[in-house]
């Protein structure tokens, strides 16, 4: 006959699993709630900057790619046309303001200078000859006036004598009248020569002034032509470096033609900045 065995009271295994799962879940939740979420990084002390927090403008720095360029580029053009005879400076050479970079030649300009110099010499010679001629004429008129004045004095003395004698009835009245007419004629001749001297002086001053003005104008024109000749030397306008020198020996350059540039030593950085960072 079978004997009934009664189960002893104890812990239910199923319940045990359930309790253990609850505890594990609580432990996981507690871990995520109370864990230290701050990340850490080892940094050298010398690389740290410590400062007091204060209210100020916030500076944000971005990294961009840029291109280094000269701050100024001065273009050189030929003031006068001509043929390139000499390149005194090459591309990349450092120059000072006024240094000659190219030397040009222009035969027509040289011929113009020679013609202007010849015309100036001719006008100066004409002025010199005119001065000499006018001085000779002035001296001649002066000598003529001296003679007329001497003649007038003699006729005046004769007229006064005849006037006294005719009053004393010592000479004929006809002789007196003749002496009077000669005296009046001598005075008129002296007045004419004085007027001629005055007019000659005015004419002489006017003619010499005109010649002087012509010579001054020709000298100014010659100076301008010589200045054009000086412009055949292409010079650096400022201090800097020669760049893009587009002129070869023997090449014909027209007036106003671009022949090179001068790059200044000051530099700038050119970069594309997103509009997000531009106020």
Secondary structure, 3 states (H helix, E strand, C coil): CCCCCCCCCCCCHHHHHHHHHHHHHHHHHHHHHHCCCCCCCCCCHHHCCCCCCCCCCCCCCCCCCEEEEECCEEEEECCCCEEEEEECCCCCCEECCCCEEEEEECHHHHHHHHHHHHHHHHHHHHHHHHHHHHHHHHHHHHHHHHHHHHHHHHHHHHHHHHHHHHHCCCCCHHHHHHHHHHHHHHHHHHHHHHHHHHHHHHHHHHHHHHHHHHHHHHHHHHHHHHHHHHCCEEECCCCEEEECCCCCCCCEECCCCEEEEEECCCEEEEECCCHHHCC
